[in-house]
Amino acid sequence: MICRNLRHFVAFVAIATIGCGPLTADAPATTSTCSNTAVTGGHEVDPWKELLVVDDAVMNDAAAKNETDGPLSFRFVMERLAGSTTDASTWTSTWMKSWAPSSLDIDGDLAHAPFRLIAVANRMDLSQPAGSGSAEGRLIFAATDGPGDDPASNALPLTVIVEFDLPGAPSNWAARWHALGAFDTFNAQYIDALTTLTSAFVSSENLGQIRINDGLEDPRGVLHEFHLANGSLVSTGLERTPTHTMDGTASLGDYLNANRDEILAGDYKLPQTFLAPEITLGSTWTLPGVDEQLRKAFAAGTCDGCHGGENPVIDGAFHVSPFRQGTAKVSRFLFDPDNRDDDELTRRAAILRNLACAN
């Protein structure tokens, strides 16, 4: 217990330190400079420690286990969303019955929930350009055919992405995420620093939305979105994603052309009346009457464009596959070893670097 508490103290110092790297034996303090190549903490952005954490050492740690109620576990997240006055297992089961296949059930016990952690994502890029949205921290879980903690349980083609807003100045959060990159390995100190960070935003007050990519309902993938309203998770329209019956209509084409600059900048919200309640993947956006630059920008921002028609995906319609391990689970859209200049993690790294420097 003393050792564990000491690890949490070290992790707190690591996260709280802005001008220097984490003060641990693995990552000694360094002099901070800030330029295009040297950023806060004296180290470059490490995408696998700061932007998309997929390492098996983290996924298999007790911090990610439902049975121990680890701070990175599905159980922990659902308990925080349900609140202390509600039975979290019943609350979660009620929500799942509104969308999940009958074969997927928590069986009244979140300790044996059929979900396991597959990634922790830093979406600081969503705060850019200024005012376009909130930075987010996300935990991504894969469904399993048995208790998620059991290595013998097979992954299923369904992921649950729980997306939290990061309140406050983006530059402060950027410095905290960037501090994780100073650790040499995904060791116990790194995991404690990561969980200290995530525990600062995993709460019902910060929930942005939950998104489901369901390949059980349809092998092409069906996307759902849920928001927290009056203490319950309710289905809402998919952000920036109209129903495909609007493709080619004058109302959608006129909207896109009238808001061209905002759409090209990624700084827009579709009218609520446009939004699809859910969408089955596999279609593409043709958008007659809209030029290709604008069509591409809009289509790539839709849920189905992002998970199919406009970007390379992996194992069906995923960007983080439930079936693979480590960095192999990541799509070429996110990380392309043959073309690092244009992949998504490179773009996000540049944004994190600039935000960390701005602190």
KEKE-3310 file (N, C-alpha, C; in steps of 0.2 Angstrom, whole numbers, plus 5000, padded with zeros to 4 digits):
npx = (5004:5010:5019:5011:5004:5015:5018:5007:5009:5021:5016:5006:5015:5021:5011:5006:5017:5022:5032:5043:5048:5041:5045:5053:5062:5063:5061:5069:5069:5070:5077:5066:5062:5054:5050:5048:5054:5058:5049:5037:5044:5055:5055:5050:5033:5026:5017:5011:5011:5005:4995:4987:4985:4988:4996:4999:5004:4997:4983:4982:4984:4980:4973:4964:4955:4939:4935:4943:4938:4946:4953:4953:4944:4929:4919:4922:4920:4906:4900:4904:4896:4883:4881:4882:4870:4863:4861:4873:4875:4862:4858:4866:4863:4850:4852:4859:4850:4842:4849:4858:4863:4854:4862:4872:4876:4876:4874:4869:4880:4893:4906:4909:4908:4905:4916:4931:4946:4953:4959:4966:4962:4968:4961:4964:4965:4952:4949:4953:4950:4951:4937:4929:4925:4926:4940:4944:4945:4946:4940:4941:4932:4931:4918:4915:4914:4912:4916:4925:4938:4943:4955:4952:4940:4933:4935:4923:4914:4912:4913:4914:4914:4918:4917:4924:4922:4935:4937:4941:4956:4963:4977:4982:4978:4985:4998:4998:4994:5006:5016:5016:5023:5037:5040:5050:5045:5030:5027:5024:5023:5021:5008:5001:5002:4995:4982:4979:4977:4966:4957:4954:4945:4935:4919:4901:4898:4906:4904:4903:4898:4893:4898:4894:4900:4894:4896:4890:4876:4875:4886:4892:4893:4885:4882:4879:4874:4874:4868:4869:4855:4844:4849:4849:4855:4853:4847:4853:4854:4867:4882:4886:4882:4870:4855:4856:4846:4846:4856:4861:4850:4842:4841:4852:4863:4862:4864:4878:4885:4882:4889:4902:4915:4916:4914:4925:4935:4932:4924:4909:4892:4879:4862:4850:4839:4844:4851:4855:4847:4854:4866:4869:4884:4893:4889:4892:4896:4889:4884:4879:4881:4889:4906:4921:4931:4924:4914:4923:4928:4916:4911:4921:4920:4908:4901:4900:4907:4920:4922:4924:4920:4929:4941:4954:4951:4951:4949:4935:4925:4933:4943:4951:4955:4945:4951:4964:4982:4991:5000:4996:4983:4978:4971:4977:4973:4974:4988:5000:5013:5021:5018:5020:5019:5006:4997:4984:4988:5000:4995:4988:4998:5005:4996:4995:5008:5009:4999:5005:5016:5010:5007)
npy = (4994:5006:5008:5009:5021:5029:5028:5035:5047:5051:5050:5061:5072:5071:5074:5086:5094:5107:5114:5106:5089:5074:5070:5058:5042:5036:5047:5060:5077:5090:5104:5116:5121:5130:5128:5125:5112:5108:5106:5110:5103:5097:5087:5078:5076:5060:5049:5037:5037:5049:5053:5042:5029:5012:5002:4985:4983:4993:4990:4978:4980:4981:4992:4993:4984:4977:4969:4973:4986:4996:5012:5014:5006:4998:4996:5006:5018:5017:5017:5030:5038:5034:5038:5041:5038:5028:5012:5005:4994:4990:5002:5003:4991:4994:5004:4997:4988:4996:4997:4987:4970:4956:4946:4952:4956:4963:4955:4959:4963:4973:4970:4959:4963:4962:4969:4976:4987:4995:5006:5022:5039:5054:5069:5082:5090:5093:5105:5114:5123:5138:5139:5130:5118:5107:5101:5084:5069:5051:5035:5019:5004:4987:4975:4959:4941:4935:4938:4953:4954:4942:4933:4923:4926:4930:4944:4954:4961:4975:4991:5003:5019:5031:5048:5062:5079:5090:5101:5119:5128:5123:5123:5120:5106:5101:5101:5092:5080:5079:5078:5064:5059:5059:5048:5033:5020:5010:5009:5005:5018:5026:5022:5025:5039:5041:5037:5046:5057:5054:5051:5064:5069:5059:5059:5061:5074:5079:5072:5070:5063:5046:5034:5021:5008:4996:4981:4969:4970:4973:4967:4977:4988:4998:5014:5022:5035:5042:5053:5060:5063:5070:5061:5049:5039:5043:5041:5051:5062:5059:5068:5079:5071:5068:5059:5047:5049:5062:5065:5073:5081:5097:5105:5100:5102:5116:5121:5116:5123:5137:5137:5136:5140:5138:5124:5119:5123:5115:5120:5119:5116:5104:5108:5102:5095:5089:5078:5061:5048:5036:5026:5016:5009:5010:5017:5030:5048:5057:5070:5079:5095:5101:5106:5096:5098:5104:5093:5083:5087:5089:5076:5068:5072:5066:5053:5040:5043:5045:5032:5024:5027:5038:5037:5025:5010:4997:4980:4979:4991:5000:5011:5009:4993:4980:4967:4966:4968:4980:4993:4987:4987:4999:5009:5013:5026:5033:5030:5029:5020:5021:5033:5045:5059:5062:5056:5054:5054:5062:5074:5077:5077:5088:5098:5096:5099:5112:5118:5114:5121:5134:5135)
npz = (5000:5004:4994:4983:4986:4985:4972:4966:4971:4965:4952:4952:4954:4942:4932:4937:4934:4923:4916:4916:4913:4919:4936:4939:4942:4930:4921:4921:4927:4915:4906:4900:4884:4870:4854:4837:4837:4849:4863:4877:4892:4886:4877:4862:4855:4859:4850:4854:4868:4871:4863:4857:4866:4866:4870:4876:4889:4896:4893:4899:4912:4930:4931:4921:4923:4925:4937:4947:4948:4941:4936:4923:4918:4910:4919:4929:4922:4919:4932:4936:4927:4930:4943:4961:4968:4961:4956:4947:4938:4935:4929:4918:4911:4908:4899:4889:4884:4876:4864:4861:4855:4860:4864:4870:4886:4902:4913:4925:4933:4934:4937:4929:4917:4899:4892:4887:4889:4875:4870:4875:4871:4866:4861:4859:4847:4843:4849:4840:4825:4835:4846:4839:4845:4860:4868:4870:4880:4878:4881:4874:4872:4869:4864:4871:4871:4883:4900:4901:4907:4906:4898:4889:4884:4868:4857:4850:4836:4839:4846:4860:4862:4874:4877:4883:4888:4890:4902:4904:4900:4884:4883:4895:4897:4887:4891:4901:4895:4887:4896:4898:4889:4893:4900:4899:4897:4896:4910:4928:4934:4923:4920:4932:4931:4919:4923:4933:4926:4917:4927:4931:4922:4919:4922:4925:4923:4913:4902:4885:4874:4870:4858:4848:4838:4829:4824:4826:4824:4811:4798:4791:4799:4811:4817:4832:4843:4860:4872:4889:4898:4909:4919:4912:4898:4882:4865:4852:4838:4826:4826:4814:4804:4792:4787:4774:4764:4762:4753:4739:4739:4738:4750:4758:4749:4747:4760:4762:4752:4756:4768:4766:4769:4783:4784:4777:4786:4796:4806:4811:4814:4810:4806:4818:4813:4802:4806:4807:4816:4818:4809:4795:4789:4773:4762:4751:4750:4737:4733:4723:4714:4723:4724:4723:4733:4743:4745:4749:4761:4769:4768:4774:4787:4791:4801:4794:4783:4788:4794:4783:4768:4765:4772:4775:4784:4797:4799:4795:4799:4808:4817:4827:4830:4838:4837:4837:4843:4852:4843:4831:4830:4825:4812:4795:4792:4804:4808:4797:4793:4781:4776:4785:4785:4781:4789:4802:4816:4815:4812:4823:4833:4829:4833:4847:4850:4848:4856:4869:4869:4870:4883)
capx = (5000:5014:5022:5006:5003:5021:5017:5002:5012:5025:5011:5003:5020:5022:5005:5006:5023:5021:5038:5048:5046:5039:5050:5053:5068:5063:5060:5071:5067:5074:5076:5061:5062:5048:5050:5045:5057:5058:5042:5037:5046:5061:5055:5045:5027:5026:5010:5009:5010:5002:4989:4983:4988:4986:5000:4997:5005:4991:4977:4982:4985:4974:4969:4960:4951:4932:4934:4946:4936:4951:4951:4952:4939:4922:4915:4923:4917:4899:4899:4904:4891:4877:4881:4882:4864:4860:4864:4877:4874:4855:4858:4870:4859:4844:4854:4861:4844:4839:4852:4863:4860:4852:4868:4877:4872:4881:4872:4868:4886:4898:4913:4911:4905:4908:4919:4938:4949:4957:4963:4964:4963:4968:4958:4965:4964:4945:4948:4956:4952:4948:4930:4925:4923:4929:4945:4941:4948:4941:4941:4938:4931:4928:4914:4918:4909:4912:4919:4930:4944:4945:4959:4949:4934:4934:4933:4917:4915:4908:4916:4910:4919:4916:4920:4923:4925:4941:4935:4946:4961:4966:4985:4984:4977:4990:5004:4997:4995:5012:5020:5016:5029:5043:5042:5054:5042:5024:5028:5019:5023:5017:5000:4998:5001:4989:4975:4978:4975:4960:4952:4952:4939:4930:4913:4895:4897:4911:4902:4901:4894:4895:4897:4894:4902:4891:4896:4885:4869:4876:4893:4895:4894:4880:4884:4874:4877:4870:4870:4867:4850:4840:4851:4849:4859:4847:4849:4853:4857:4874:4885:4888:4880:4863:4853:4858:4841:4847:4862:4858:4844:4844:4842:4859:4868:4862:4868:4885:4888:4881:4893:4908:4922:4916:4915:4932:4939:4930:4921:4902:4887:4873:4855:4847:4834:4847:4855:4853:4847:4859:4868:4873:4890:4894:4887:4897:4892:4890:4883:4879:4880:4894:4913:4925:4935:4919:4912:4927:4928:4910:4910:4926:4918:4902:4903:4901:4913:4926:4923:4923:4920:4934:4947:4956:4949:4954:4944:4928:4924:4936:4950:4955:4952:4945:4953:4972:4985:4996:4999:4993:4975:4976:4970:4981:4971:4977:4995:5003:5021:5023:5017:5019:5018:4999:4992:4981:4992:5005:4992:4986:5004:5007:4992:4997:5014:5008:4996:5009:5021:5007:5005)
capy = (5000:5012:5008:5011:5028:5033:5029:5040:5054:5052:5052:5067:5077:5071:5077:5093:5098:5109:5117:5101:5082:5070:5069:5051:5039:5035:5052:5065:5084:5093:5111:5117:5126:5129:5130:5120:5105:5107:5108:5110:5096:5095:5081:5078:5072:5053:5048:5031:5039:5055:5054:5036:5024:5006:4997:4980:4984:4997:4987:4972:4981:4981:4999:4992:4978:4978:4966:4978:4993:5000:5018:5014:5000:5000:4997:5012:5023:5017:5020:5037:5041:5032:5042:5037:5036:5024:5005:5006:4988:4991:5008:5001:4986:4997:5008:4993:4985:5001:4997:4981:4964:4952:4941:4956:4958:4963:4950:4962:4963:4976:4967:4954:4966:4960:4975:4977:4993:4994:5012:5029:5043:5062:5073:5090:5093:5095:5112:5118:5130:5141:5140:5125:5113:5106:5096:5078:5063:5046:5028:5015:4998:4982:4970:4952:4935:4933:4943:4957:4953:4935:4932:4918:4929:4933:4950:4955:4967:4981:4995:5008:5025:5036:5054:5067:5085:5092:5108:5123:5130:5117:5122:5116:5099:5098:5100:5086:5074:5079:5075:5057:5057:5059:5041:5029:5014:5010:5005:5007:5025:5029:5020:5029:5046:5041:5036:5052:5062:5052:5052:5071:5071:5054:5060:5063:5082:5080:5067:5073:5058:5039:5032:5014:5005:4990:4976:4963:4971:4972:4967:4983:4992:5003:5019:5025:5041:5043:5059:5060:5068:5068:5055:5043:5039:5043:5041:5057:5062:5058:5074:5081:5065:5067:5053:5047:5051:5069:5065:5075:5086:5104:5108:5099:5106:5123:5122:5116:5129:5143:5137:5133:5142:5135:5117:5118:5124:5111:5124:5120:5111:5104:5109:5096:5092:5085:5073:5054:5045:5030:5025:5010:5011:5006:5021:5036:5054:5060:5077:5083:5102:5103:5104:5090:5100:5104:5087:5079:5090:5087:5068:5065:5074:5062:5046:5035:5045:5044:5025:5020:5030:5043:5035:5018:5008:4991:4975:4981:4999:5002:5014:5005:4986:4976:4960:4966:4970:4985:4997:4984:4988:5005:5010:5017:5033:5036:5029:5025:5020:5022:5040:5048:5066:5064:5052:5058:5056:5067:5080:5078:5078:5095:5102:5095:5102:5120:5119:5113:5127:5140:5135)
capz = (5000:5004:4988:4978:4987:4983:4965:4965:4973:4959:4946:4953:4952:4934:4929:4939:4932:4916:4913:4916:4912:4926:4941:4942:4940:4923:4917:4925:4925:4910:4905:4895:4879:4866:4848:4832:4837:4856:4866:4884:4895:4883:4872:4856:4856:4857:4848:4857:4875:4872:4858:4857:4870:4864:4872:4880:4896:4899:4892:4903:4919:4934:4931:4916:4924:4928:4943:4952:4947:4939:4934:4915:4916:4908:4926:4933:4918:4920:4939:4936:4923:4933:4949:4967:4970:4956:4955:4940:4934:4932:4925:4912:4908:4905:4893:4883:4881:4871:4857:4860:4853:4866:4866:4874:4892:4908:4918:4932:4937:4930:4938:4924:4911:4893:4888:4889:4886:4869:4869:4878:4865:4867:4856:4859:4841:4843:4851:4835:4827:4842:4847:4835:4849:4866:4868:4873:4882:4876:4882:4869:4874:4864:4867:4871:4872:4890:4904:4897:4910:4905:4891:4885:4880:4862:4855:4846:4831:4842:4851:4864:4863:4879:4875:4889:4887:4895:4904:4905:4895:4881:4884:4902:4896:4882:4895:4905:4890:4884:4901:4898:4884:4896:4902:4894:4895:4899:4917:4933:4935:4917:4921:4937:4928:4914:4927:4937:4921:4915:4933:4931:4917:4919:4926:4921:4921:4908:4897:4879:4871:4869:4851:4847:4831:4830:4818:4827:4821:4803:4797:4788:4805:4812:4822:4837:4848:4865:4877:4895:4899:4915:4922:4907:4891:4877:4858:4849:4831:4825:4825:4807:4799:4790:4784:4767:4760:4760:4748:4732:4740:4738:4756:4760:4745:4748:4767:4762:4749:4760:4774:4763:4773:4790:4783:4775:4792:4801:4812:4810:4816:4806:4810:4822:4809:4797:4809:4807:4823:4818:4801:4793:4785:4767:4757:4750:4749:4731:4734:4716:4715:4728:4722:4726:4739:4749:4746:4753:4768:4772:4769:4779:4794:4793:4804:4789:4778:4792:4795:4777:4761:4764:4775:4776:4790:4798:4801:4794:4799:4814:4816:4832:4830:4844:4836:4837:4849:4852:4837:4825:4830:4822:4805:4791:4792:4810:4808:4791:4793:4774:4774:4791:4784:4780:4794:4807:4822:4814:4812:4830:4836:4828:4837:4854:4851:4848:4862:4874:4869:4871:4890)
cpx = (5004:5017:5017:5005:5009:5020:5012:5005:5017:5021:5008:5009:5021:5017:5005:5012:5022:5027:5043:5044:5044:5045:5051:5060:5069:5063:5062:5069:5072:5072:5071:5062:5056:5049:5047:5048:5058:5053:5043:5039:5053:5061:5049:5039:5028:5019:5007:5008:5006:4995:4984:4987:4985:4990:4997:4998:5000:4985:4976:4983:4979:4970:4964:4955:4944:4932:4937:4943:4941:4949:4951:4947:4932:4917:4915:4919:4909:4897:4899:4899:4884:4876:4880:4875:4860:4864:4867:4875:4867:4855:4861:4866:4853:4846:4856:4855:4841:4843:4856:4859:4859:4857:4873:4874:4877:4879:4871:4874:4892:4905:4915:4908:4909:4912:4926:4941:4953:4961:4961:4966:4963:4966:4958:4964:4957:4944:4950:4952:4948:4941:4926:4923:4927:4935:4942:4946:4943:4944:4937:4938:4928:4924:4917:4912:4909:4915:4925:4937:4947:4949:4956:4943:4936:4932:4927:4918:4911:4912:4912:4915:4916:4920:4918:4926:4930:4940:4941:4951:4964:4974:4987:4983:4983:4996:5003:4997:5002:5017:5021:5022:5036:5045:5045:5049:5035:5024:5023:5018:5019:5009:4997:4997:4995:4982:4974:4975:4968:4954:4950:4946:4934:4924:4907:4895:4901:4909:4900:4896:4897:4893:4898:4896:4900:4891:4893:4879:4869:4883:4896:4896:4888:4882:4878:4878:4872:4873:4867:4861:4845:4842:4851:4853:4853:4850:4848:4855:4864:4877:4888:4887:4872:4862:4855:4853:4842:4853:4859:4852:4847:4845:4849:4864:4868:4866:4875:4888:4887:4886:4900:4914:4922:4917:4922:4937:4937:4926:4913:4898:4881:4867:4853:4843:4837:4850:4851:4853:4853:4860:4871:4878:4889:4892:4892:4892:4894:4889:4883:4878:4885:4901:4916:4928:4930:4916:4916:4928:4922:4910:4915:4924:4912:4905:4904:4906:4920:4927:4922:4924:4926:4940:4948:4954:4952:4948:4937:4927:4927:4942:4954:4951:4951:4948:4961:4975:4990:4995:4996:4986:4973:4976:4976:4979:4974:4985:4997:5010:5024:5022:5015:5017:5010:4995:4990:4984:4997:5001:4990:4992:5006:5003:4994:5003:5013:5004:5000:5014:5017:5006:5010)
cpy = (5006:5013:5011:5018:5032:5034:5034:5047:5056:5054:5059:5073:5077:5075:5085:5098:5100:5111:5111:5094:5079:5069:5062:5048:5038:5041:5059:5072:5086:5100:5112:5123:5125:5132:5124:5113:5103:5110:5107:5103:5094:5089:5081:5074:5065:5051:5042:5032:5045:5056:5048:5030:5017:5000:4991:4980:4988:4993:4981:4973:4981:4987:4998:4987:4980:4975:4970:4985:4998:5007:5019:5008:5003:5001:5004:5018:5023:5019:5027:5041:5040:5037:5038:5034:5031:5017:5005:5000:4989:4996:5006:4996:4989:5001:5003:4989:4990:5000:4990:4975:4960:4948:4945:4959:4958:4958:4953:4963:4966:4973:4961:4956:4963:4965:4975:4983:4991:5000:5018:5034:5051:5065:5080:5093:5095:5102:5117:5118:5133:5142:5134:5119:5112:5100:5090:5073:5057:5039:5024:5007:4993:4977:4963:4947:4932:4939:4947:4955:4946:4934:4927:4920:4932:4940:4950:4961:4973:4985:5001:5013:5030:5042:5059:5073:5087:5100:5112:5124:5124:5117:5119:5109:5097:5097:5094:5080:5074:5077:5068:5055:5056:5052:5037:5023:5015:5006:5008:5014:5029:5028:5024:5037:5046:5041:5042:5057:5060:5053:5059:5073:5065:5055:5062:5070:5083:5076:5071:5069:5051:5037:5024:5012:4998:4985:4970:4964:4970:4972:4973:4989:4997:5007:5022:5031:5042:5049:5057:5065:5066:5062:5048:5044:5038:5044:5048:5057:5062:5065:5074:5075:5065:5060:5053:5049:5058:5070:5067:5080:5093:5107:5106:5102:5113:5125:5122:5121:5136:5143:5134:5134:5138:5127:5115:5119:5119:5114:5125:5115:5110:5105:5102:5092:5088:5079:5066:5051:5039:5030:5019:5011:5007:5011:5027:5042:5057:5068:5081:5091:5105:5101:5099:5092:5100:5097:5083:5081:5088:5079:5065:5067:5070:5056:5041:5036:5043:5036:5021:5023:5034:5041:5028:5016:5001:4986:4977:4988:5002:5006:5012:4998:4983:4969:4960:4969:4976:4990:4994:4985:4995:5006:5014:5024:5036:5035:5025:5025:5021:5029:5044:5055:5067:5060:5056:5059:5061:5074:5082:5080:5086:5100:5102:5099:5110:5122:5119:5119:5133:5140:5140)
cpz = (5000:4997:4983:4979:4985:4975:4963:4966:4967:4953:4946:4951:4945:4930:4930:4936:4925:4913:4912:4915:4919:4930:4943:4939:4933:4918:4921:4922:4920:4909:4899:4890:4874:4859:4843:4834:4845:4860:4874:4887:4891:4878:4867:4858:4854:4856:4852:4865:4876:4868:4858:4860:4869:4867:4877:4887:4900:4899:4897:4911:4923:4934:4925:4917:4928:4936:4949:4952:4945:4936:4926:4913:4914:4914:4929:4929:4919:4927:4939:4933:4927:4940:4955:4970:4966:4956:4947:4936:4931:4927:4918:4908:4904:4898:4887:4880:4876:4864:4856:4858:4860:4868:4870:4880:4898:4913:4925:4936:4933:4931:4933:4917:4904:4889:4891:4885:4880:4868:4873:4873:4868:4861:4857:4853:4840:4845:4846:4829:4833:4841:4843:4839:4856:4865:4872:4875:4881:4879:4878:4872:4869:4868:4867:4872:4878:4894:4901:4900:4908:4898:4887:4881:4874:4861:4850:4841:4833:4847:4854:4865:4868:4879:4880:4886:4892:4896:4905:4899:4891:4882:4890:4901:4892:4886:4899:4901:4888:4890:4901:4894:4887:4899:4897:4892:4898:4906:4922:4934:4929:4918:4926:4935:4923:4918:4931:4932:4919:4921:4934:4927:4917:4924:4922:4919:4915:4902:4891:4875:4871:4862:4851:4839:4832:4824:4820:4824:4814:4802:4794:4793:4805:4818:4826:4841:4853:4870:4883:4896:4904:4918:4918:4901:4886:4870:4855:4842:4831:4822:4818:4802:4798:4788:4777:4762:4758:4755:4742:4733:4740:4745:4759:4756:4746:4755:4766:4758:4752:4766:4772:4768:4780:4789:4781:4781:4797:4807:4810:4813:4812:4810:4813:4817:4804:4800:4809:4814:4824:4810:4800:4788:4778:4761:4756:4749:4742:4730:4728:4718:4720:4725:4726:4732:4745:4750:4750:4760:4772:4773:4774:4786:4796:4797:4799:4784:4782:4793:4789:4770:4760:4767:4776:4783:4791:4801:4801:4794:4805:4812:4822:4833:4836:4843:4837:4843:4847:4846:4831:4824:4827:4815:4802:4791:4798:4810:4802:4791:4786:4772:4780:4790:4784:4785:4799:4813:4821:4814:4819:4834:4835:4832:4844:4855:4852:4854:4868:4875:4871:4879:4893)
residu = (MET:ILE:CYS:ARG:ASN:LEU:ARG:HIS:PHE:VAL:ALA:PHE:VAL:ALA:ILE:ALA:THR:ILE:GLY:CYS:GLY:PRO:LEU:THR:ALA:ASP:ALA:PRO:ALA:THR:THR:SER:THR:CYS:SER:ASN:THR:ALA:VAL:THR:GLY:GLY:HIS:GLU:VAL:ASP:PRO:TRP:LYS:GLU:LEU:LEU:VAL:VAL:ASP:ASP:ALA:VAL:MET:ASN:ASP:ALA:ALA:ALA:LYS:ASN:GLU:THR:ASP:GLY:PRO:LEU:SER:PHE:ARG:PHE:VAL:MET:GLU:ARG:LEU:ALA:GLY:SER:THR:THR:ASP:ALA:SER:THR:TRP:THR:SER:THR:TRP:MET:LYS:SER:TRP:ALA:PRO:SER:SER:LEU:ASP:ILE:ASP:GLY:ASP:LEU:ALA:HIS:ALA:PRO:PHE:ARG:LEU:ILE:ALA:VAL:ALA:ASN:ARG:MET:ASP:LEU:SER:GLN:PRO:ALA:GLY:SER:GLY:SER:ALA:GLU:GLY:ARG:LEU:ILE:PHE:ALA:ALA:THR:ASP:GLY:PRO:GLY:ASP:ASP:PRO:ALA:SER:ASN:ALA:LEU:PRO:LEU:THR:VAL:ILE:VAL:GLU:PHE:ASP:LEU:PRO:GLY:ALA:PRO:SER:ASN:TRP:ALA:ALA:ARG:TRP:HIS:ALA:LEU:GLY:ALA:PHE:ASP:THR:PHE:ASN:ALA:GLN:TYR:ILE:ASP:ALA:LEU:THR:THR:LEU:THR:SER:ALA:PHE:VAL:SER:SER:GLU:ASN:LEU:GLY:GLN:ILE:ARG:ILE:ASN:ASP:GLY:LEU:GLU:ASP:PRO:ARG:GLY:VAL:LEU:HIS:GLU:PHE:HIS:LEU:ALA:ASN:GLY:SER:LEU:VAL:SER:THR:GLY:LEU:GLU:ARG:THR:PRO:THR:HIS:THR:MET:ASP:GLY:THR:ALA:SER:LEU:GLY:ASP:TYR:LEU:ASN:ALA:ASN:ARG:ASP:GLU:ILE:LEU:ALA:GLY:ASP:TYR:LYS:LEU:PRO:GLN:THR:PHE:LEU:ALA:PRO:GLU:ILE:THR:LEU:GLY:SER:THR:TRP:THR:LEU:PRO:GLY:VAL:ASP:GLU:GLN:LEU:ARG:LYS:ALA:PHE:ALA:ALA:GLY:THR:CYS:ASP:GLY:CYS:HIS:GLY:GLY:GLU:ASN:PRO:VAL:ILE:ASP:GLY:ALA:PHE:HIS:VAL:SER:PRO:PHE:ARG:GLN:GLY:THR:ALA:LYS:VAL:SER:ARG:PHE:LEU:PHE:ASP:PRO:ASP:ASN:ARG:ASP:ASP:ASP:GLU:LEU:THR:ARG:ARG:ALA:ALA:ILE:LEU:ARG:ASN:LEU:ALA:CYS:ALA:ASN)
# end
